């Protein structure tokens, strides 16, 4: 007997195969021909509105599983409200500007791109984006998503771009639009700035060095010890930040002069730079420095080499000399200098870090970044042999110069290696750098006449609007409000402009 004859199957006139590959397109076409979505909107025209603002997908290639999950979940929400009697006029859109499209067009054009003017290249990018919108629209419609697919908004529509210009003009007239250098995540492989959302973190091996910056004036003979994993930023150093609430000590290192470090980090500093200065706890006893060191299994062999204890606020205004460049710079005060790692003194390069940038603004320091878009040092670096060298390739050379000048404090005079989490570009997966570039910004704290809000600032208006949303519906995620309320966030990128009203 054939096994299939032993299986009891239901008797039905329906075909055993769904033939979805044939029937799905027919069903989608029938919905389109019947204008089903438009009829549902007309039916609910007098109902309460449910407005769904969809973050537009990027017009670049066929949709993938991320698109499936994103669009189907959103469609469930929209359809639920549609079936509940709400007017849910969902207008889809596409993001049509940016590097991914340019890279694809680059590949298509090959060597021919060198013959194109900037305008011709942009027209090629527009044509490519139009093609990708058609591809993705067909695929989204195949998912059964209800939307005004034949009447979308696109960021490259002239009407949309014109509205952006008009909105920017309002900010410019109010004095809120300005151009300023600010450090951003910069991918020198793709030669572009990255938004925070475009940065991924992955492990990277970096050099780990302690550097002595010699003090001048009344503290001549002493030096400030800093720790960094980015030696390539040392040429851009314009300040050293101390914490006014921390205590610091001046420790006499044999043959290397006096080094100033945070009191709570002295034992860790000596472990990495002068381990012979440490003894086992049983070998010595003494003051609070010794007691603190005992907690970590080591104590000072020569407590008398602690020459002085200082409050961080006392360091304000001290001057030091750069170890590689004929330049004097100040000690400044900032809460981001902590006793968690390093020395409690932060090497500060305003053109290569967020905290450093704010120190630069506070103390009137130049926002200095002698690095071009390809990650190479420019002539401004002012150190022989570094101009034109890529920053990561320059690390060994800078360490060598520091060692030759007696500024490298690491044990043995060589850089250590450290494996740590480091920002990478989401596209090319290469490490990125912090680099100050000239950009256009809109100030959050400039008073403006805002529609419906009167005379106020963007920050205040946004926080009031968030409170209103919280009161009625809740605001998610909470950290979004906290970030807008942060005093460190004083500007927004000019690309954050709302689409024009329909």
Beta strands, then each sheet from edge to edge (+ up, - down):
strand 1: 57-58
strand 2: 93-95
strand 3: 153-154
strand 4: 177-187
strand 5: 192-194
strand 6: 199-214
strand 7: 222-228
strand 8: 239-242
strand 9: 247-253
strand 10: 257-262
strand 11: 278-279
strand 12: 299-300
strand 13: 306-311
strand 14: 319-321
strand 15: 328-333
strand 16: 345-348
strand 17: 416-425
strand 18: 433-443
strand 19: 448-450
strand 20: 454-456
strand 21: 491-493
sheet 1: 1+ 2+ 3+
sheet 2: 5+ 4- 18+ 21-
sheet 3: 13+ 9- 10+ 7+ 6- 17+
sheet 4: 14+ 15- 8- 16+
sheet 5: 11+ 12-
sheet 6: 19+ 20-
end
